């Protein structure tokens, strides 16, 4: 081999070592960067007239496992869906209250029951009558607070849906731009790996909102479809839109037209259900929170409030109150109409006739809400009858427990218990989904950047650099001797 050939080989070896060290440094620096694919340098043998002429660096390949990435994305979408569902059900459970909290609806009903029993034993005591009024007002406020929490949960979902739709629209447009950049870079023989990293990170983000199916297209571009087959990106990005409302109230539903689904290229795109164009992931969980979980809880809450109102305004309980007039509990001061009243729990109030602060009188709790003057102070029959209304089993007329014979205490316990069971089941689902996601992330990480292996590669490139540098030194010495002859 001639000295010039040796020099050329050594120079190509130095170039390879330098480029290899750069690639290793890039891998180590981005070991934890989302969407980063490990770079692998692919040298090839360079030949000249059939003889070896050193090495050619060739391409720097980006490693990834599309199948594993797809599995991980689906797992993350399911994990995020269950996390939102669990959080919503935890909020609803807290709205109804649990025995451990001691401040839920069941506890407030027990406080009212206890106050009525004590007042019935001393109907002449204004202090005990005041305790009844305070317990009734606290119970009504607890219903109001619970209803507010339910509707706040729906409003939060509505706002989050608008944010997610906007995020999807932005991400799809950016992925379309990256597709064009990648195609142009690869067609021009330029390194497109950084663009591929950006695109994978964007697709990962998008896949958490709606589970995706990714398909390769010519030139390095990709197409994206939802799990049910709706086209989100294939050449051009789909156009998504959502008409969010500023305030969600208990009577607003999809069926009434007050709330809406998003649109995909101008066509309504239902989100819930196995065949919805945008089903799955965070988006489905948010619609489920807005349209099913929270409304179902609101119905149960309103049914409990309606039962409370009906039992305290039933004919024969208070002879001073005419048929159809409000009893101890009212719908914002009025008697509720027949049948379910959406949002009643948020409007529940205590009859002003018994509230001195509203121009009423405490003695009306003892003598009748419609009484025009105080009666015998020792008559506790009405107070005892009201206490019986809480503990006597009667047929529930509305809500999820309609048709069952339950006391108010039992009905409140059943409603709160149902929320607790749902919350516990959702927590189990979320834990399973999180464990599956963590397992797939670990598998993907094992195929990614291994810092120890990269450092070993760096040592090899350092040795390669030293060896080729030594060859250069030897060739240089030989040239100096030849020139000195």
Helices and strands as residue ranges (DSSP letters): H 3-29, E 39-41, E 44-48, E 51-56, E 60-62, H 66-96, H 105-121, H 126-187, H 193-209, E 212-216, G 218-220, E 222-226, E 231-233, E 240-241, E 262-264, E 267-269, H 281-288, I 289-293, H 294-312, E 329-331, H 344-347, E 348-350, G 352-354, G 356-358, H 364-367, H 381-391, E 394-395, E 405-406, H 408-446, H 451-484
